[in-house]
Amino acid sequence: MIGDVLTSSILFEALRKKFQNAELHYMIYKHTFPVVANNPNIDRFIMPEDEQNFGILIKKIKKEKYYAIIDVYSNLKTALLTGLSGAKYRIAYNKKYTRPLCTHVFSRKIKPETNAGAAIEKRLRLLSPLSDNFPKEIKPKIYLSEKEINLARKKLEDSNLDLSQSLYMIGALGSSEKKTYPLPYMAELLDRIVEITNANLLFNYIPSQKNQVEKLYDFCNEKTQEKIHLEIYGKSLREFLALTSQCDALIGNEGGSVNMAKALNIPTFAIFSPPLNKENWNIYEDGKQNVSVHLRDYNENIFQGKSEKQLKNSWSKLYKAFEPELVSEKLESFLKINSK
C-alpha cells in the first residue's frame, strides 16, 4: 500500500547517513512509485510487475549479490525472495515462514518510545543488525519539484479561489467502505468546518469515485456546497500531492493521504476506522499539527471482550456509534490552530 511504501522509505535516509557509499535499492509495486519519486537516498527501484515469472525474479535478486535485504513487507513471497537471495543479512518481521529463511526477525508488536509512533520505530529497528546507533525516529518525506508546486499554485489561482481564506483537502473516502466515515456524518463535519472557518474545500478523489463524492456533496448544507470545489482535484497522485502542499490542512479518513500530508509537513486531522488499532499508525501526533480520533477514545466499553475478527465484522455498527458529536470538539480545537 502507498502508506506503507512511504513510511518504509525512512530506512533509506537512515542507511544513507550511516553508509554514504552504499548502493540502495527499493522493491515496490509500480502504482506506489509517485510517493517516493525524486527521493535522493534511493539509487534504484525494482518493480516486481516487470518480471512475471517469480523464479526469474529470484534469480535476478541472487545475481545482485546483496549484502543485506530488509523485508518490510514480510509476506510469503518476499520471505522467499529474501531467504533465497544469498544476502549475508536477511532481516524481516517474525513469522513462522520468515524464521527459517532469515538471519534476524523482529516482532511487529512494540511499545513506541517517541511520538513518531510504532509504524516508524518498528521499521527503524529492522536496521539494528547492520550497525549501532540508528535513530529511533525519522519523519517520512515527499520530494516535490518546483515545477510541480508552481503548477499546483497556478491551478488554484486560475480557479478564482480566494486564497486569503483557509483551504483544506478533504480525505472523504477511505481505501474501502470499511475504512470510510459514513457520508452523512462526514457532511455534518464539513458543515461545521465551513461554519467555523469559511474555508474552501478540495476533495481527494479519482474520477471513478465521483458518484460517491457527489453523494457527500448532496448531504452538505447549501453554504458548505458553495465552498466545495469538486472541479479542482489531482488527476494524478503527484498532482494531488502538489495541491495538498498548498493546503492549510488535510482532514478526513485515516489512510495513505494522511501519511502523505504528514510527509509534506501539512497538518492532518484523521478519523480512524473503529476496527483498526490507532497505535499502529498515529505517527507524529502532537495534539496540534497532527491529531486523530478513534471511537475507542470515547467508548471503550463497546470494544471490551471482542476479538479482532469480531470488530472487523462489526465495522458498520461501530461506525454508526461514532457520531459527529464525538469528533467535533477535537476538530474544532484543530481548526482554531490550523486556519487563517
C-alpha positions in Angstrom: 0.0 0.0 0.0 1.1 3.6 -0.6 1.2 4.5 3.0 3.5 1.5 3.8 5.8 2.3 0.9 6.1 6.0 2.0 6.7 5.1 5.7 9.3 2.4 4.9 11.2 5.0 2.8 12.7 6.3 6.0 15.0 3.3 6.0 16.9 4.8 3.1 17.5 8.1 4.8 18.9 6.2 7.9 21.0 3.9 5.7 22.4 6.8 3.6 23.6 8.7 6.6 25.3 5.6 8.1 26.6 4.1 4.8 27.2 7.1 2.4 28.7 5.0 -0.4 26.2 2.1 -0.3 24.0 1.1 -3.3 20.4 1.2 -2.1 17.5 -0.4 -4.0 13.8 -0.3 -3.2 11.4 -3.1 -4.4 7.9 -1.6 -4.7 4.7 -2.0 -6.7 4.6 0.3 -9.7 1.5 2.2 -8.5 3.2 3.3 -5.3 6.2 4.9 -7.1 4.8 8.5 -7.1 5.3 8.9 -3.3 9.0 8.1 -3.4 9.8 9.7 -6.8 12.8 12.1 -6.5 13.9 10.6 -3.2 17.7 11.4 -3.2 18.5 8.4 -1.0 17.3 5.7 -3.3 19.6 4.6 -6.2 17.3 2.2 -8.0 13.7 1.0 -8.0 12.8 -2.6 -8.7 9.2 -3.2 -9.8 8.1 -6.9 -9.4 5.3 -6.4 -12.0 8.1 -6.0 -14.6 9.0 -9.7 -14.0 6.0 -12.0 -14.2 8.0 -15.2 -13.6 8.7 -15.5 -9.9 11.6 -17.9 -10.4 13.3 -15.5 -12.8 12.8 -12.7 -10.3 14.6 -14.8 -7.6 17.5 -15.4 -10.0 17.8 -11.7 -10.6 17.9 -11.0 -6.9 20.6 -13.6 -6.4 22.7 -12.0 -9.2 22.7 -8.7 -7.4 24.7 -10.3 -4.5 23.1 -8.1 -1.9 24.9 -7.6 1.4 21.6 -7.1 3.2 17.9 -7.4 2.4 15.3 -5.8 4.7 11.9 -7.4 4.1 9.5 -4.8 5.5 6.5 -6.5 3.7 7.3 -10.0 5.2 4.7 -11.9 3.3 5.4 -15.4 1.9 6.7 -14.3 -1.5 9.0 -11.6 -0.1 10.2 -14.0 2.5 11.2 -16.5 -0.2 13.0 -13.7 -2.2 14.8 -12.7 1.0 15.7 -16.2 2.1 16.9 -17.4 -1.3 18.8 -14.2 -2.1 22.1 -15.3 -0.6 22.4 -12.0 1.3 24.6 -12.0 4.4 21.9 -10.2 6.4 18.3 -11.3 5.7 16.0 -9.3 8.0 12.2 -9.5 8.4 9.3 -9.4 10.8 8.8 -12.5 12.9 6.5 -15.0 11.2 6.6 -18.8 11.1 7.8 -18.7 7.5 10.4 -15.9 8.0 12.2 -17.6 10.9 13.8 -20.4 8.9 14.7 -18.1 5.9 16.1 -15.0 7.7 19.1 -14.3 9.8 17.2 -11.8 12.0 13.5 -11.4 12.7 11.6 -8.9 14.8 8.2 -8.7 16.4 5.8 -6.1 15.0 4.4 -5.6 18.5 6.3 -2.8 20.2 5.5 0.0 22.6 6.6 3.2 21.0 9.1 5.4 22.9 8.6 8.6 20.9 5.7 10.4 19.2 6.9 9.0 15.9 4.8 6.0 16.8 5.0 2.3 16.3 5.0 2.4 12.5 8.2 4.4 12.4 10.0 2.8 15.3 9.4 -0.8 14.4 10.8 -0.2 10.9 13.9 1.5 12.1 14.5 -1.4 14.5 14.9 -3.6 11.4 18.3 -1.8 10.8 19.8 -2.7 14.1 21.6 -5.9 12.9 23.6 -3.7 10.4 25.0 -1.2 12.9 24.6 0.5 16.2 23.1 3.9 16.8 20.5 4.2 14.1 17.9 6.9 15.1 14.7 5.8 16.7 12.7 8.2 14.6 12.8 9.8 11.1 9.9 11.5 9.5 8.9 10.3 6.1 9.4 12.9 3.3 8.0 13.5 -0.1 10.1 15.3 -2.6 8.1 17.6 -5.0 9.8 19.6 -7.7 9.4 23.4 -8.0 7.6 22.8 -11.3 5.0 20.6 -9.6 4.5 23.1 -6.9 4.2 26.0 -9.3 1.7 24.2 -11.4 -0.5 23.5 -8.4 -0.4 27.1 -7.3 -1.4 28.2 -10.8 -4.3 25.7 -10.9 -5.6 27.2 -7.7 -5.0 30.8 -8.8 -6.8 30.2 -12.2 -9.8 28.7 -10.3 -10.5 32.2 -8.8 -10.4 30.8 -5.2 -9.9 33.4 -2.5 -6.6 32.2 -1.3 -6.7 34.5 1.7 -9.2 32.1 3.2 -8.3 28.7 4.6 -8.0 25.8 2.1 -8.5 22.2 3.3 -8.0 19.0 1.4 -10.7 16.5 2.5 -10.0 12.8 2.5 -13.7 12.0 2.1 -13.2 8.3 1.1 -11.1 5.6 2.7 -9.5 2.8 0.8 -12.7 0.8 1.2 -16.2 1.2 2.6 -15.0 -0.3 5.8 -12.4 2.5 6.2 -14.8 5.3 5.2 -16.5 7.5 7.8 -20.3 7.4 6.9 -21.0 10.1 4.4 -23.9 11.7 6.3 -21.6 12.0 9.3 -18.8 13.4 7.2 -21.2 16.0 5.8 -22.0 17.2 9.3 -18.3 17.7 10.0 -17.8 19.6 6.7 -20.8 21.8 7.6 -19.1 22.6 10.9 -15.7 23.3 9.3 -17.2 25.8 6.9 -19.3 27.4 9.7 -16.2 27.9 11.8 -13.6 28.9 9.2 -15.4 29.8 6.0 -12.7 27.7 4.3 -12.7 26.4 0.8 -12.7 22.6 0.5 -11.0 20.4 -2.1 -11.7 16.6 -2.2 -9.2 13.9 -2.7 -10.8 11.5 -5.2 -10.4 9.8 -8.6 -13.0 10.0 -11.4 -14.4 6.5 -10.6 -15.3 7.8 -7.2 -17.1 10.9 -8.4 -20.6 9.4 -7.7 -19.6 8.9 -4.0 -18.2 12.4 -3.5 -21.3 13.9 -5.2 -23.4 12.0 -2.7 -21.4 13.6 0.1 -21.8 17.0 -1.6 -25.6 16.4 -1.6 -25.6 15.7 2.2 -24.0 19.1 2.9 -25.9 22.2 3.5 -26.0 25.0 0.9 -23.4 27.2 2.5 -21.0 24.3 2.6 -21.8 23.3 -1.0 -20.7 26.8 -2.1 -17.3 26.2 -0.6 -16.7 22.7 -2.1 -14.8 22.7 -5.4 -15.2 19.3 -7.0 -13.7 20.6 -10.3 -10.3 21.0 -8.6 -8.7 17.6 -7.9 -5.4 15.8 -8.5 -5.6 14.0 -11.8 -2.6 12.0 -10.8 -1.0 11.1 -7.4 1.8 13.7 -7.9 -0.8 16.4 -8.7 -2.7 15.5 -5.6 0.5 15.8 -3.6 1.3 19.2 -5.1 -2.3 20.5 -4.4 -2.1 19.2 -0.9 1.2 21.0 -0.3 -0.8 24.3 -0.9 -3.5 23.5 1.7 -3.7 24.6 5.3 -4.5 21.0 6.4 -5.8 17.6 5.3 -8.9 16.4 7.1 -10.6 13.0 6.6 -10.3 9.3 6.8 -7.0 7.8 8.2 -5.0 6.2 5.4 -2.4 6.9 2.7 -3.5 10.5 2.1 -3.0 11.4 5.8 0.5 9.9 5.8 1.4 11.8 2.6 0.2 15.1 4.0 2.4 14.5 7.1 5.3 13.8 4.8 4.6 17.2 3.2 4.5 18.9 6.7 0.8 19.7 6.2 -1.3 19.5 9.3 -3.7 16.5 9.5 -6.9 15.5 11.3 -7.5 11.8 10.8 -10.6 9.7 11.6 -9.7 6.1 12.2 -11.9 3.2 11.2 -13.1 1.7 14.5 -11.8 -1.9 14.0 -8.2 -0.6 13.4 -5.6 -0.2 16.1 -4.9 3.5 16.3 -1.5 3.0 17.8 -0.1 1.3 14.7 -0.5 4.4 12.5 -0.9 7.6 14.6 2.6 8.7 13.7 4.0 12.1 14.8 0.8 13.1 16.7 1.2 16.2 18.9 -2.4 17.2 19.5 -1.9 20.4 17.4 -0.5 19.8 14.0 -1.3 16.1 13.7 -4.5 14.9 15.5 -6.6 11.8 15.2 -9.8 10.4 16.6 -10.9 6.8 17.2 -14.2 5.5 18.7 -12.2 3.8 21.4 -11.2 7.3 22.7 -14.9 7.9 23.6 -16.4 4.5 24.2 -14.0 1.8 25.4 -16.9 -0.4 26.6 -18.0 -1.2 23.1 -14.7 -2.9 22.4 -14.5 -5.0 25.5 -14.4 -8.7 25.1 -14.4 -8.6 21.3 -11.7 -10.2 19.1 -10.1 -8.5 16.2 -12.2 -10.6 13.8 -15.5 -9.7 15.6 -14.5 -6.0 15.5 -13.8 -6.2 11.7 -17.2 -7.9 11.2 -18.9 -5.2 13.2 -17.4 -2.2 11.3 -20.8 -0.8 10.2 -22.3 -0.9 13.7 -19.2 0.6 15.2 -19.2 3.5 12.6 -22.9 4.1 13.5 -21.8 4.7 17.1 -19.0 7.1 16.0 -21.3 10.1 15.8 -20.1 13.5 14.6 -20.7 15.0 18.1 -17.9 12.8 19.4 -15.5 14.2 16.8 -16.5 17.8 16.9 -14.6 19.0 20.0 -11.2 17.8 18.8 -11.9 19.0 15.3 -12.8 22.5 16.4 -9.6 22.7 18.5 -7.6 21.6 15.5 -9.3 24.2 13.3 -8.5 27.0 15.7 -4.8 26.2 15.4 -4.7 25.4 11.7 -6.8 28.1 10.0 -6.0 31.5 8.6 
